[in-house]
Amino acid sequence: MKPDKISFILIPPNHKQQKNFKLNYKTFKILFVVLIALLILFIGSWGLLWNQARKYSNYSRKIEEFNDQQAQLQQLTKDFNKLCAFNNYMRQLIGIEFDRSNVNTDEIVGKDNEFALVDMSHVPDYAPASGPVTQGYMSASRKHYGIDIAGNTGDAVMAAADGLVVFAGWTPKLGNMVVISHSADYISIYGHNDRLIVKGRDYVKKGDLIAHLGSTGNSTGPHLHFEIWHRGNAVNPKNYIADYHDK
């Protein structure tokens, strides 16, 4: 025979008087079923929410990775455009047309962008010629990307830093020109030389003789036209070489 009521005894921890109360059996059964249902609902909801939270965390991580990749791609595109502009400029100096359509931009995507510590021997901070600066660096609109250093025909022209000679020859604009590639993405250009000492693929050290100053190409008198480029951007040589600082 089922009981009509269920008794509950509450025993306080401080040994005070016990409390008794009775609950109708049907009411207890209903409360028990409701409690089990709530427990099942809680466990199911917790599992569902946990799964959703895990998916949200994965989506957030993928979005962050996507944003990082987008930023890297934008930076690569910007660097590529700078290099294309510099390549175009160099080809104009040498007298070769630059066809950008032949360049495969996919080749540069996904490569690591790592930079080593800069060896100062590869930074173009050595004065390539002795003499006063007769024309300074100007904005891109004037297209005078370097400085002009006056001198006498036959004066020594020296390498501004260690590097590899990537071009040594005649150009319509700068006459006998030398281009040296240095580490840390530096390139130096020496124009209007009378006679070249180095040739392509020669490796030179800072201060080595590479040419003799002259007035070849589009020039009004003997002088050295000297440029420094860093990561595809022309920079003012006066900011690198103390001998050419404004007094």
C-alpha positions as CSV (number, residue, x, y, z in Angstrom):
1,M,0.0,0.0,0.0
2,K,1.4,3.4,-1.0
3,P,1.8,6.0,1.6
4,D,-0.4,9.0,1.5
5,K,2.3,11.4,2.7
6,I,6.1,11.5,2.9
7,S,7.8,12.9,5.9
8,F,11.0,15.0,5.7
9,I,13.2,15.7,8.7
10,L,15.6,18.6,8.7
11,I,18.6,18.3,11.1
12,P,20.3,21.6,11.7
13,P,24.2,21.5,11.9
14,N,24.2,23.3,15.3
15,H,22.1,20.5,16.9
16,K,19.1,22.7,17.4
17,Q,15.6,21.3,17.4
18,Q,14.8,19.2,14.4
19,K,12.1,20.3,12.0
20,N,9.6,17.9,10.4
21,F,7.3,18.5,7.5
22,K,5.1,16.2,5.5
23,L,4.4,16.4,1.8
24,N,1.5,14.7,-0.1
25,Y,2.8,11.7,-2.0
26,K,1.2,12.8,-5.3
27,T,2.6,16.3,-4.9
28,F,6.0,14.9,-4.1
29,K,5.8,12.7,-7.3
30,I,4.9,15.7,-9.4
31,L,7.7,17.8,-7.9
32,F,10.1,14.9,-8.5
33,V,9.1,14.5,-12.1
34,V,9.4,18.3,-12.6
35,L,12.8,18.3,-11.0
36,I,14.0,15.5,-13.2
37,A,12.6,17.3,-16.3
38,L,14.4,20.5,-15.3
39,L,17.6,18.6,-14.7
40,I,17.4,16.9,-18.2
41,L,16.5,20.3,-19.7
42,F,19.5,21.9,-18.0
43,I,21.9,19.2,-19.1
44,G,20.6,19.3,-22.7
45,S,20.7,23.2,-22.8
46,W,24.2,23.2,-21.3
47,G,25.4,20.7,-24.0
48,L,23.8,22.7,-26.8
49,L,25.2,26.0,-25.5
50,W,28.7,24.4,-25.0
51,N,28.6,23.2,-28.6
52,Q,27.5,26.6,-29.9
53,A,30.2,28.3,-27.8
54,R,32.9,26.1,-29.2
55,K,31.7,26.8,-32.7
56,Y,31.6,30.5,-32.0
57,S,35.2,30.3,-30.6
58,N,36.3,28.5,-33.8
59,Y,34.6,31.1,-36.0
60,S,36.2,33.9,-34.1
61,R,39.6,32.4,-34.5
62,K,39.1,31.8,-38.2
63,I,37.9,35.4,-38.6
64,E,41.0,36.7,-36.8
65,E,43.2,34.5,-39.0
66,F,41.4,35.8,-42.1
67,N,41.8,39.4,-41.0
68,D,45.5,38.8,-40.4
69,Q,45.9,37.2,-43.8
70,Q,44.0,40.1,-45.4
71,A,46.3,42.6,-43.7
72,Q,49.4,40.6,-44.9
73,L,48.0,40.4,-48.4
74,Q,47.4,44.2,-48.4
75,Q,50.9,44.8,-47.2
76,L,52.3,42.4,-49.8
77,T,50.3,44.2,-52.5
78,K,51.6,47.6,-51.3
79,D,55.2,46.3,-51.3
80,F,54.7,44.7,-54.7
81,N,53.4,48.0,-56.2
82,K,56.4,49.9,-54.8
83,L,58.8,47.3,-56.3
84,C,56.9,47.6,-59.6
85,A,57.3,51.4,-59.5
86,F,61.0,51.1,-58.8
87,N,61.4,48.4,-61.5
88,N,59.6,50.7,-63.9
89,Y,61.9,53.6,-62.9
90,M,65.0,51.5,-63.3
91,R,63.9,50.2,-66.8
92,Q,63.2,53.8,-67.9
93,L,66.8,54.7,-66.8
94,I,68.2,51.8,-68.7
95,G,65.9,52.3,-71.7
96,I,63.8,49.1,-71.4
97,E,60.1,49.1,-71.5
98,F,58.4,47.5,-68.4
99,D,55.5,45.2,-69.2
100,R,53.7,44.6,-65.8
101,S,51.3,42.2,-67.4
102,N,54.0,39.6,-67.5
103,V,54.4,39.6,-63.7
104,N,52.7,36.8,-61.8
105,T,51.5,38.4,-58.5
106,D,50.6,34.9,-57.2
107,E,54.3,34.1,-56.7
108,I,54.6,36.7,-54.0
109,V,51.5,35.6,-52.0
110,G,52.1,33.3,-49.0
111,K,55.8,33.9,-48.7
112,D,57.2,34.7,-45.3
113,N,58.0,38.3,-44.6
114,E,61.1,38.0,-42.4
115,F,63.7,40.7,-41.7
116,A,67.1,39.9,-40.2
117,L,69.2,42.3,-38.1
118,V,70.7,45.0,-40.3
119,D,74.5,44.8,-40.8
120,M,75.6,48.4,-40.9
121,S,78.2,47.6,-43.6
122,H,75.3,47.1,-45.9
123,V,73.6,50.4,-45.1
124,P,74.7,53.1,-47.7
125,D,76.1,55.7,-45.4
126,Y,79.5,56.2,-47.0
127,A,80.0,59.3,-49.2
128,P,80.5,58.0,-52.7
129,A,82.2,61.3,-53.9
130,S,83.9,64.3,-52.4
131,G,82.3,67.6,-53.3
132,P,79.5,70.0,-52.7
133,V,75.9,69.0,-53.3
134,T,74.6,71.2,-56.1
135,Q,71.1,69.8,-56.3
136,G,69.2,68.1,-53.5
137,Y,66.6,65.4,-53.3
138,M,63.2,66.6,-54.5
139,S,59.6,65.2,-54.3
140,A,58.4,62.6,-56.7
141,S,56.6,65.3,-58.8
142,R,60.0,66.8,-59.7
143,K,61.4,63.3,-60.3
144,H,64.9,64.0,-58.9
145,Y,65.2,61.1,-56.6
146,G,68.7,61.7,-55.4
147,I,71.4,64.4,-55.0
148,D,74.0,65.8,-57.4
149,I,77.6,66.0,-56.2
150,A,79.9,68.3,-58.1
151,G,83.4,67.3,-58.9
152,N,86.1,67.0,-61.6
153,T,86.1,64.4,-64.4
154,G,88.1,61.4,-63.2
155,D,87.4,61.9,-59.5
156,A,86.9,58.6,-57.6
157,V,83.3,57.3,-57.1
158,M,83.1,54.8,-54.3
159,A,80.5,52.3,-53.1
160,A,78.3,53.6,-50.4
161,A,78.0,50.2,-48.8
162,D,78.8,46.5,-49.3
163,G,76.7,44.9,-52.0
164,L,76.3,43.2,-55.3
165,V,76.6,45.2,-58.6
166,V,73.3,44.4,-60.4
167,F,74.0,46.8,-63.3
168,A,77.0,48.6,-64.8
169,G,76.6,50.1,-68.2
170,W,75.3,52.9,-70.4
171,T,71.8,54.5,-70.0
172,P,70.3,57.3,-72.0
173,K,69.5,59.5,-69.0
174,L,72.3,58.8,-66.5
175,G,75.0,57.8,-69.0
176,N,77.5,55.3,-67.5
177,M,75.5,54.1,-64.4
178,V,76.2,51.7,-61.6
179,V,73.4,50.0,-59.5
180,I,74.4,48.2,-56.3
181,S,72.0,46.0,-54.3
182,H,72.6,45.9,-50.6
183,S,71.2,43.9,-47.7
184,A,68.1,45.1,-45.8
185,D,66.4,46.1,-49.1
186,Y,68.7,49.0,-49.9
187,I,69.8,49.9,-53.5
188,S,72.2,52.7,-54.5
189,I,72.5,54.3,-57.9
190,Y,75.5,56.2,-59.3
191,G,75.0,58.1,-62.5
192,H,76.9,60.3,-65.1
193,N,80.2,58.5,-64.6
194,D,83.0,59.0,-67.1
195,R,84.4,55.4,-66.8
196,L,83.2,52.4,-64.9
197,I,85.5,50.1,-62.9
198,V,83.1,47.4,-61.9
199,K,80.9,45.2,-63.9
200,G,77.6,43.3,-63.3
201,R,77.8,40.6,-60.6
202,D,80.9,42.1,-58.9
203,Y,80.7,42.2,-55.2
204,V,82.0,45.4,-53.7
205,K,82.8,46.6,-50.2
206,K,82.0,49.9,-48.7
207,G,84.5,52.5,-49.9
208,D,85.7,50.5,-53.0
209,L,86.3,52.3,-56.2
210,I,83.5,51.6,-58.6
211,A,83.8,54.4,-61.2
212,H,85.3,57.7,-62.2
213,L,83.2,60.8,-62.0
214,G,82.1,62.3,-65.3
215,S,79.4,64.1,-67.3
216,T,77.9,61.3,-69.5
217,G,74.2,61.0,-70.4
218,N,71.9,63.9,-69.8
219,S,74.3,66.2,-67.9
220,T,75.5,69.8,-68.0
221,G,78.8,69.3,-66.3
222,P,80.9,66.8,-64.4
223,H,79.0,65.5,-61.3
224,L,77.8,62.4,-59.6
225,H,74.1,61.7,-59.5
226,F,73.5,59.5,-56.4
227,E,70.3,57.8,-55.2
228,I,69.3,55.6,-52.4
229,W,66.2,53.4,-52.5
230,H,64.8,51.5,-49.5
231,R,62.1,48.8,-49.9
232,G,61.0,50.4,-53.2
233,N,61.0,54.0,-52.0
234,A,63.5,56.7,-52.9
235,V,65.0,58.3,-49.8
236,N,67.1,61.4,-49.3
237,P,70.8,60.5,-49.2
238,K,71.4,63.4,-46.9
239,N,69.6,61.5,-44.2
240,Y,72.1,58.7,-44.4
241,I,75.5,60.3,-45.2
242,A,76.9,62.8,-42.7
243,D,79.2,64.4,-45.3
244,Y,76.1,65.7,-47.2
245,H,74.2,67.0,-44.2
246,D,73.0,70.6,-44.5
247,K,75.4,72.8,-42.7
